[in-house]
Amino acid sequence: MSQNKPRVIKDFNKLEPELQEQIKLVYPYGFSDHLITFTNKDGLLVSALPFETDDKYYLLRMTEKEAIKIIEMDEDYDEEGNLKQGVKDEYEDKYADLDYLSDNISDEEDEPADDRYNPDDYEE
């Protein structure tokens, strides 16, 4: 892991669609079980979804309620909150050349949050 990567806190809905698609591949069973919580620079408790690319470490701000709603409203996910197989196959083909995705994609539904995401190291 390179310590020189920019660390960014951002809202999920402000990401480019391509990055949102990549995140869906990493979290095909939804986001809410993978949220981490931290105290931000204003002393407020915040929750976020960690995501890493070759260029940046992201913490994507969202509450558990927002994480559930994002999945419920997204047509790429089925009624159980799982990424539809056809969509998953399409995105895997589309982003097959991105090494960081193959390193981050997991078939494990309950993989714990990664400790690489120390919120104090991030900029908004």
CYANA upper distance limits for C-alpha pairs under 8 A (distance plus 0.5 A):
  5 LYS  CA     55 ASP  CA      6.48
  5 LYS  CA     56 LYS  CA      5.73
  5 LYS  CA     57 TYR  CA      7.27
  6 PRO  CA     55 ASP  CA      7.69
  6 PRO  CA     56 LYS  CA      5.58
  6 PRO  CA     57 TYR  CA      6.89
  6 PRO  CA    122 TYR  CA      8.11
  7 ARG  CA     56 LYS  CA      6.30
  7 ARG  CA     57 TYR  CA      5.23
  7 ARG  CA     58 TYR  CA      6.42
  7 ARG  CA     59 LEU  CA      8.40
  7 ARG  CA    121 ASP  CA      7.01
  7 ARG  CA    122 TYR  CA      5.00
  7 ARG  CA    123 GLU  CA      6.57
  8 VAL  CA     56 LYS  CA      7.63
  8 VAL  CA     57 TYR  CA      6.70
  8 VAL  CA     58 TYR  CA      5.40
  8 VAL  CA     59 LEU  CA      6.77
  8 VAL  CA    122 TYR  CA      5.70
  8 VAL  CA    123 GLU  CA      5.53
  8 VAL  CA    124 GLU  CA      6.22
  9 ILE  CA     58 TYR  CA      6.26
  9 ILE  CA     59 LEU  CA      5.20
  9 ILE  CA     60 LEU  CA      6.31
  9 ILE  CA     61 ARG  CA      7.28
  9 ILE  CA    122 TYR  CA      6.71
  9 ILE  CA    123 GLU  CA      6.46
  9 ILE  CA    124 GLU  CA      5.31
 10 LYS  CA     14 LYS  CA      7.67
 10 LYS  CA     15 LEU  CA      8.23
 10 LYS  CA     58 TYR  CA      7.64
 10 LYS  CA     59 LEU  CA      6.88
 10 LYS  CA     60 LEU  CA      5.50
 10 LYS  CA     61 ARG  CA      6.42
 10 LYS  CA    124 GLU  CA      6.92
 11 ASP  CA     15 LEU  CA      7.58
 11 ASP  CA     60 LEU  CA      5.69
 11 ASP  CA     61 ARG  CA      5.45
 11 ASP  CA     62 MET  CA      7.48
 12 PHE  CA     20 GLN  CA      7.88
 12 PHE  CA     60 LEU  CA      5.90
 12 PHE  CA     61 ARG  CA      7.13
 12 PHE  CA     62 MET  CA      7.87
 15 LEU  CA     19 LEU  CA      6.86
 15 LEU  CA     20 GLN  CA      6.93
 16 GLU  CA     20 GLN  CA      6.96
 17 PRO  CA     21 GLU  CA      6.72
 18 GLU  CA     22 GLN  CA      6.87
 19 LEU  CA     23 ILE  CA      6.75
 20 GLN  CA     24 LYS  CA      6.87
 21 GLU  CA     25 LEU  CA      7.18
 21 GLU  CA     91 TYR  CA      7.35
 22 GLN  CA     26 VAL  CA      7.14
 22 GLN  CA     91 TYR  CA      7.82
 22 GLN  CA     95 TYR  CA      7.94
 22 GLN  CA    101 LEU  CA      7.77
 23 ILE  CA     27 TYR  CA      6.62
 23 ILE  CA     51 PHE  CA      7.57
 24 LYS  CA     28 PRO  CA      5.82
 24 LYS  CA     30 GLY  CA      8.19
 24 LYS  CA     83 LEU  CA      7.74
 25 LEU  CA     88 LYS  CA      7.08
 25 LEU  CA     91 TYR  CA      7.67
 25 LEU  CA     92 GLU  CA      7.85
 25 LEU  CA    101 LEU  CA      8.22
 25 LEU  CA    105 ILE  CA      6.84
 26 VAL  CA    101 LEU  CA      7.52
 26 VAL  CA    104 ASN  CA      6.45
 26 VAL  CA    105 ILE  CA      5.03
 26 VAL  CA    106 SER  CA      7.00
 27 TYR  CA     31 PHE  CA      6.68
 27 TYR  CA    105 ILE  CA      8.04
 27 TYR  CA    106 SER  CA      8.32
 28 PRO  CA     82 ASN  CA      6.26
 28 PRO  CA     83 LEU  CA      5.37
 28 PRO  CA     88 LYS  CA      8.35
 29 TYR  CA     81 GLY  CA      6.51
 29 TYR  CA     82 ASN  CA      5.00
 29 TYR  CA     83 LEU  CA      6.78
 29 TYR  CA    109 GLU  CA      6.77
 30 GLY  CA     67 ALA  CA      8.08
 30 GLY  CA     68 ILE  CA      7.91
 30 GLY  CA     71 ILE  CA      6.79
 30 GLY  CA     81 GLY  CA      6.43
 30 GLY  CA     82 ASN  CA      6.93
 30 GLY  CA     83 LEU  CA      8.24
 31 PHE  CA     35 LEU  CA      7.15
 31 PHE  CA     49 LEU  CA      7.42
 31 PHE  CA     67 ALA  CA      6.12
 31 PHE  CA     68 ILE  CA      7.68
 31 PHE  CA     71 ILE  CA      8.24
 32 SER  CA     64 GLU  CA      5.75
 32 SER  CA     65 LYS  CA      8.41
 32 SER  CA     67 ALA  CA      5.79
 32 SER  CA     68 ILE  CA      6.69
 33 ASP  CA    110 ASP  CA      7.53
 34 HIS  CA     49 LEU  CA      6.83
 34 HIS  CA     50 PRO  CA      8.31
 34 HIS  CA    110 ASP  CA      8.24
 34 HIS  CA    111 GLU  CA      8.08
 34 HIS  CA    112 PRO  CA      7.26
 34 HIS  CA    113 ALA  CA      6.36
 35 LEU  CA     47 SER  CA      6.59
 35 LEU  CA     48 ALA  CA      5.74
 35 LEU  CA     49 LEU  CA      5.23
 35 LEU  CA     50 PRO  CA      7.72
 35 LEU  CA     64 GLU  CA      7.87
 35 LEU  CA    113 ALA  CA      7.77
 36 ILE  CA     47 SER  CA      5.93
 36 ILE  CA     48 ALA  CA      5.97
 36 ILE  CA     49 LEU  CA      6.85
 36 ILE  CA     50 PRO  CA      7.96
 36 ILE  CA    113 ALA  CA      7.26
 37 THR  CA     45 LEU  CA      7.22
 37 THR  CA     46 VAL  CA      5.98
 37 THR  CA     47 SER  CA      4.68
 37 THR  CA     48 ALA  CA      6.90
 38 PHE  CA     45 LEU  CA      6.08
 38 PHE  CA     46 VAL  CA      5.90
 38 PHE  CA     47 SER  CA      6.85
 38 PHE  CA    119 PRO  CA      7.08
 39 THR  CA     43 GLY  CA      5.94
 39 THR  CA     44 LEU  CA      5.73
 39 THR  CA     45 LEU  CA      4.92
 39 THR  CA     46 VAL  CA      6.43
 39 THR  CA    119 PRO  CA      8.40
 40 ASN  CA     44 LEU  CA      5.94
 40 ASN  CA     45 LEU  CA      6.90
 40 ASN  CA     46 VAL  CA      7.02
 40 ASN  CA    119 PRO  CA      7.92
 40 ASN  CA    120 ASP  CA      8.18
 41 LYS  CA    120 ASP  CA      8.44
 46 VAL  CA     61 ARG  CA      7.76
 46 VAL  CA     62 MET  CA      8.36
 46 VAL  CA     63 THR  CA      8.06
 47 SER  CA     61 ARG  CA      6.50
 47 SER  CA     62 MET  CA      6.31
 47 SER  CA     63 THR  CA      6.13
 47 SER  CA     64 GLU  CA      8.14
 48 ALA  CA     59 LEU  CA      5.92
 48 ALA  CA     60 LEU  CA      5.37
 48 ALA  CA     61 ARG  CA      4.71
 48 ALA  CA     62 MET  CA      5.74
 48 ALA  CA     63 THR  CA      7.59
 49 LEU  CA     58 TYR  CA      8.38
 49 LEU  CA     59 LEU  CA      5.92
 49 LEU  CA     60 LEU  CA      5.35
 49 LEU  CA     61 ARG  CA      7.03
 49 LEU  CA     62 MET  CA      7.63
 50 PRO  CA     57 TYR  CA      8.04
 50 PRO  CA     58 TYR  CA      6.22
 50 PRO  CA     59 LEU  CA      5.14
 50 PRO  CA     60 LEU  CA      6.83
 50 PRO  CA    113 ALA  CA      7.96
 50 PRO  CA    114 ASP  CA      8.20
 50 PRO  CA    117 TYR  CA      7.26
 51 PHE  CA     57 TYR  CA      6.61
 51 PHE  CA     58 TYR  CA      5.53
 51 PHE  CA     59 LEU  CA      6.89
 51 PHE  CA     60 LEU  CA      8.07
 52 GLU  CA     56 LYS  CA      6.50
 52 GLU  CA     57 TYR  CA      5.02
 52 GLU  CA     58 TYR  CA      6.43
 52 GLU  CA    100 TYR  CA      8.06
 53 THR  CA     57 TYR  CA      6.87
 53 THR  CA    100 TYR  CA      6.38
 53 THR  CA    101 LEU  CA      8.12
 54 ASP  CA    100 TYR  CA      6.54
 57 TYR  CA    117 TYR  CA      8.08
 59 LEU  CA    117 TYR  CA      8.06
 59 LEU  CA    119 PRO  CA      8.24
 62 MET  CA     66 GLU  CA      6.20
 62 MET  CA     67 ALA  CA      6.57
 63 THR  CA     67 ALA  CA      6.60
 64 GLU  CA     68 ILE  CA      6.76
 65 LYS  CA     69 LYS  CA      6.71
 66 GLU  CA     70 ILE  CA      6.50
 67 ALA  CA     71 ILE  CA      7.05
 68 ILE  CA     72 GLU  CA      6.68
 69 LYS  CA     73 MET  CA      6.50
 70 ILE  CA     74 ASP  CA      6.62
 71 ILE  CA     77 TYR  CA      6.85
 71 ILE  CA     81 GLY  CA      6.63
 72 GLU  CA     77 TYR  CA      7.77
 72 GLU  CA     79 GLU  CA      7.83
 72 GLU  CA     81 GLY  CA      7.20
 76 ASP  CA     83 LEU  CA      6.36
 76 ASP  CA     84 LYS  CA      6.43
 76 ASP  CA     87 VAL  CA      6.73
 77 TYR  CA     81 GLY  CA      5.96
 77 TYR  CA     82 ASN  CA      5.65
 77 TYR  CA     83 LEU  CA      4.80
 77 TYR  CA     84 LYS  CA      5.87
 78 ASP  CA     82 ASN  CA      5.97
 78 ASP  CA     83 LEU  CA      6.85
 78 ASP  CA     84 LYS  CA      6.41
 83 LEU  CA     87 VAL  CA      7.36
 83 LEU  CA     88 LYS  CA      6.83
 84 LYS  CA     88 LYS  CA      6.62
 85 GLN  CA     89 ASP  CA      6.58
 86 GLY  CA     90 GLU  CA      6.67
 87 VAL  CA     91 TYR  CA      6.64
 88 LYS  CA     92 GLU  CA      6.51
 89 ASP  CA     93 ASP  CA      6.73
 90 GLU  CA     94 LYS  CA      6.61
 91 TYR  CA     95 TYR  CA      6.47
 92 GLU  CA     96 ALA  CA      6.01
 95 TYR  CA    101 LEU  CA      8.29
 96 ALA  CA    102 SER  CA      8.44
 98 LEU  CA    102 SER  CA      7.63
 99 ASP  CA    103 ASP  CA      7.01
100 TYR  CA    104 ASN  CA      6.75
101 LEU  CA    105 ILE  CA      6.27
106 SER  CA    111 GLU  CA      8.38
117 TYR  CA    121 ASP  CA      8.49
118 ASN  CA    122 TYR  CA      8.08
